[in-house]
Amino acid sequence: MTSFSVSFVTLLLMTSLGFATDDVLTAKVVAVKAYERGRIAYWEGRVAIYDGYPFYDITLSLGQKKYVVRYESLTGFYPSSWKVGREIHVRMPGKGKMYLIDGAEEVLAGIYNARAQDCVSPTSQYGVRGAGPQVPCD
């Protein structure tokens, strides 16, 4: 019975370690678009009211593909190591998400690609007034 337990635990540990390790890749920062005022939280008549939580759309070149990821920052902090032209380390654990690595810290960022272009003009009288926060166009 004990040899079965040892074998089972060993198999379990090897399986979990195999799934837990994602390859760390190197990506180049191609562009950064900052939204300093955050998203449009709501409208007062024709005036957009922002939520005040900055976020950044970062275009990364990874191999032959380009990804647009959204980095959220409640304080407005943006790592200096993620400037345009620099190479950063990333990890892609699954569909639609990517971890950006800043030193010893990993930050989860959503992959947006084409959806990053879905924006609302804050000066348009015909702006989409759907539910939830909206991304302002420049």
Buried (B, 14 or more C-beta within 10 A) or exposed (E): EEEEEEEEEEEEEEEEEEEEEEEEBEBBBBEBEBBEBBBBBEBEEEEBEBBEBBBBBBBBBBEEEBBBBBBEBEEEEBBEBBEEEEEBBBBBEEEEEBBBBBEEEBBEBBBBEEEBEEBBBBEEEEBEEEEEBBBBEE
